[in-house]
Amino acid sequence: MLNTAVNGACNAYKSLPPYALKSIALGMAIIVFVVIALVSLVFTYGIYMVAAILNVAAVVVGPVFLALAAVPITRRYAHPRTTSHRPPPRVLHVPRRRPLRA
């Protein structure tokens, strides 16, 4: 992909007129294009690598939770709602106001 972007940028650069002021702006635009192409490819590769690592981690760690659920002693570690030993949050009671008498 990067090779395609660089080849297109080289072809565009070669077709610029040699003695024109618009060549300066177009040359900068070509450089910006190549930099954006490089950054987007690096970002895409990074997302792919993170997804691949998380996929492998889920496949490796997932059977551990199945094994924890199989034995009654360790069953509390397999279910996410039973791992917290905090009491549920209390709801504050706000008293109602009495209606005004006319």
C-alpha positions, -999 to +999 in steps of 0.1 A: +000+000+000+028+024+009+045+015-024+014+025-043+011+058-025+048+066-030+047+057-067+017+079-072+034+108-054+065+103-075+045+103-107+027+135-096+060+151-087+075+143-120+046+159-139+049+192-121+060+221-142+097+230-134+095+268-133+061+276-118+051+289-084+023+264-081+050+236-080+060+247-045+025+243-031+018+211-050+052+197-040+043+203-003+009+188-008+026+157-023+049+154+008+018+158+031+001+131+012+029+107+016+032+115+054-005+110+059-004+077+040+025+065+062+008+075+094-025+058+084-007+026+075+012+026+108-021+033+127-038+004+108-010-020+115-011-010+152-048-017+154-043-050+137-016-060+161-036-050+192-066-070+179-044-100+172-028-099+207-062-095+224-076-124+204-047-147+214-051-136+250-088-143+250-082-178+235-055-185+261-072-171+292-108-181+284-105-218+293-092-208+327-125-193+336-143-224+323-122-245+346-129-222+375-166-226+369-164-264+369-152-268+405-176-256+432-149-241+454-136-218+427-170-210+411-172-176+427-141-165+407-156-175+374-187-152+375-180-115+375-209-105+397-198-127+426-162-114+427-171-081+444-178-082+481-190-046+484-226-040+495-250-024+470-250+014+470-276+029+493-303+051+478-307+084+495-342+091+507-355+125+499-386+134+518-416+147+499-427+183+505-462+188+518-485+207+495-492+243+505-526+250+521-546+277+506 
